[in-house]
Amino acid sequence: MFVGRILLPVCLLITALPAGQAQPAADSPAKRQLDFALGLFQRGEYKGAAEEFDLYLSRPEWTEKRDLAAFFAGESFRLAGKTEESAKAYRALLALDATGEYVQRGRYRLGKILLDQGAAAEALILLEPLAGEVLPKEFREGVLYSLGAACSASGDSRKAIEWWTRYREEFPASESSRRALLGLGLETIRLQEWEKAAGHLEEWLKDPKASSDSSYSTVLANLAEAEERLGEKSSAAERHLALADLTSDPTVKDRALLAAGRLFFEQEDWGRFDRLSARTRKELAAPGSRLAWFVLEGNRFHRARKWKEALAAYSEGLPLAEGSDATMADPLRVRIGWCARALKDWERVRAHIEAAGLLGGASDEKAFLLGEAYRGLGKDAEAAESYAQVPEGSALKEQALFGESECAYRASQWERASALFERLLGGAPKGAERVALLLRAGDSKRQLSEWLSGANYYATATVETASPEARERALYLEGWCRVRGEDYPGAMRALRTFTEEFPKSAQRAEALYLLGQSAGKVGERSAQISAYESLAKDHPKTDWTAEGLVQLAAAYSAESNPEGVRSSLQRFQDLFPKRKLHREFALWLAEAQVRGGSHALALKTLETVLKEDLPEAERETCLHLRAFALEQLGKAEEARRVYREALERFPNGAKALHNHLGLGRTAFRLGEVAEASSEVVAGLELIRKTLVSEPSVEAQFYLLEGDIEFRAGRFPLAYRAYARTSILYHHPEHTPRALFLSALCKERMNEPEAALALRAELNRDYPDFNEESGRNLLKDLETIR
């Protein structure tokens, strides 16, 4: 803050001149010249006196009383208003080899001139020695006061306080004592010694003459600051109001009213703030001051969560900002945006934030608010982009990440949503918030077909949630994803828990069906039958039950339980009379028999089905199943014929890829290597053209290609084909087979170390691989005709 320098004139008594009576003129020329100059000085003719004193001093042979002449020469110039000539005369006095009262007074006069000219440091050099000398009272008073003023002007507040304190102790009744007290107050303000400053300034105000003093406004402003720093904000506000009442300076009044309002705001003294508001709206003069008040008033309502009133105040200030202080326009738009957000006035938020743009200050707030606006308006893709603009390190970044993730989720931007949910979960949220993120992360992975990753998120949610609803959903979706990820044991655990804990869930029928399906995949017939029986008993009228009864019949068939099959079929007919039972069941049953290894039974079932008038898709499926069953029974020639028939009738059918593979396998088995190679090429070309994603089938094509090359003794080519399967695919049957054969290729290529590394990988990743099966596989390859 500005601390005024107190530079006050000090009245010194001039030493009495020689008696004014007429003197004999014949004494000497020097004496007559000096007496003449002194006479003019006594008459108040200072200009003439100065010239005569200069004339005296110009005669070096006149040596007597030169100190007196030099001093009064300076006094004459000073009183004539010629400061520079006066200073020059005092300097000439100090240059004399003289002592005494004129030298002391000349030093003081020169120091005072230098102080008035702003040369405080030089003034101190002249004045400080005088403080230690014996001086007349009125002379010492001026020296002590000036020393305080010089130290103040040079920025040495501590020394200024010392001298003015000493001055007030020695001259308490002096007229300048109040000025010294004011100096003490301002210097302690500068030192931020607020308590001392307040004491000095309050003492100054107690004087009856204080209100008429020109420094009254300065004292009020500084005392208000000291009281505010001391926590006495109410008193400080009253000082500002008093200053506003007495000043005629509009700038000072604006500043005082705004300061009072700010203090009422900081105290949350809304009663006095609101009363002051009516006055400020009338009396604030400058547009900048009016703008500052509207911002402060908006902040007052914002803090009280009175969003409409805050929005109105900020909106009043916006035209002023646009007209007088453009730097405030964007921040005001942002504040309007926050208020409109609280009021869910999304269109207003959008309009103001888009007007502000994303450049300049507070870009994080602008980006966040624009995201909120688009989100509220249902523009999820735009909202996600805006949230993403909030910079790292911003206090709003975490909220923005939540908003971006939610909008990406709603806009079906699954990869983006998945990455955001993973990041948010890394921030270690807790409780319901964490569970919600886990569920959304699982949903995103599910939409990306990353089944097992999604299942893991759901599984974590089931453990951490305290909400039955969340646990119900998480268990169901975990099981659902594990089924599609072919983690059937994991699916069984989740689905069994789900069906037991939530018997009234709307998804229980599907869960029982999936539970039975999973149990069938891992060969747990008892669990499979139990799940389907529960499905039929507890949920008899659902589509899942219809499918489940067919699967149940297949399970009983695999168990060689004709009564179970009959019972399942009878219930199917009773519950779903409009469904085509026999053909559907027969086809499903045939597929189940093939999957279960009952290939002879499957052939009998298919023989019956193929006699019917089948849709083309079902006929293709039946032919494929028949060919596969024949192949598994060792009837390669017949299987080859059926595979070829299926491909000729349905070259672009749903089973074409599988039929190419089967035809290739049987041709290879029969020694028709060229035909087998042709089918491998045809199958891989079909995959490339149709972009079919069947990793298991693709892996088998490369295995077959490897077998062909291995049988031909082209071990590097065989290794390349096997390596594709072992590196690119992770299948519990095909991958260990590929690793085993890759190792054999390396042995045949005389690369024992590489072979050992592959066997180590096989043992590490597939410890259950049967070495005996591998040897049989090699034997089988080597004996193919």
Secondary structure, 3 states (H helix, E strand, C coil): CCCCCCCCCCCCCCCCCCCCCCCCCCCCHHHHHHHHHHHHHHHCCHHHHHHHHHHHHCCCCCCCCHHHHHHHHHHHHHHCCCHHHHHHHHHHHHHCCCCCHHHHHHHHHHHHHHHHCCCHHHHHHHHHHHHCCCCCHHHHHHHHHHHHHHHHHCCCHHHHHHHHHHHHHHCCCCCCHHHHHHHHHHHHHHCCCHHHHHHHHHHHHCCCCHHHCCCHHHHHHHHHHHHHHCCCHHHHHHHHHHHHHHCCCHHHHHHHHHHHHHHHHHCCCHHHHHHHHHHHHHHCCCHHHHHHHHHHHHHHHHHCCCHHHHHHHHHHHHHHHHHHCHHHHHHHHHHHHHHHHHCCCHHHHHHHHHHHCCCCCCHHHHHHHHHHHHHHCCCHHHHHHHHHCCCCCCCCHHHHHHHHHHHHHHCCCHHHHHHHHHHHHHCCCCHHHHHHHHHHHHHHHHHCCCHHHHHHHHHHHHHHCCCHHHHHHHHHHHHHHHHHCCCHHHHHHHHHHHHHHCCCCCCHHHHHHHHHHHHHHCCCHHHHHHHHHHHHHHCCCCHHHHHHHHHHHHHHHHCCCHHHHHHHHHHHHHHCCCCCHHHHHHHHHHHHHHHCCCHHHHHHHHHHHCCCCCCHHHHHHHHHHHHHHHHHCCCHHHHHHHHHHHHHHCCCCCCHHHHHHHHHHHHHHCCCHHHHHHHHHHHHHHHHHHCCCCHHHHHHHHHHHHHHHHHCCCHHHHHHHHHHHHHHCCCCCHHHHHHHHHHHHHHHCCCHHHHHHHHHHHHHHCCCCCHHHHHHHHHHHHHCC
